């Protein structure tokens, strides 16, 4: 059996941290935007949550959701990862419902 990965590349909001590495030209990610800022709505129009306020040593809540679907024999059937910040979890769930609740489930899975 081979290996499977589910990969994402993101810089968060448009232009990330608005900083670019001068040597590589890579735009740096703004991971701090994943934290809630008291009294401020985030880039996805969600209100701040005290559970997600920045603290020393704390990781922000993230919606990055790598998913790998396997067949019963362990072979990879599908690898995916959504994009769109707070919409990622809904997209992954919609896909999961489509393949698991669809009347044609077996023909979808094994074709």
Secondary structure, DSSP 8 states (H G I E B T S, - for coil): -----------SSTTTTS-B-TTT--B---GGGGSB-TT---TTS----GGGB--TT---------EEEE-TTS-EEEEE---SGGGHHHHHHHHHHHHHH-TTHHHHHH-
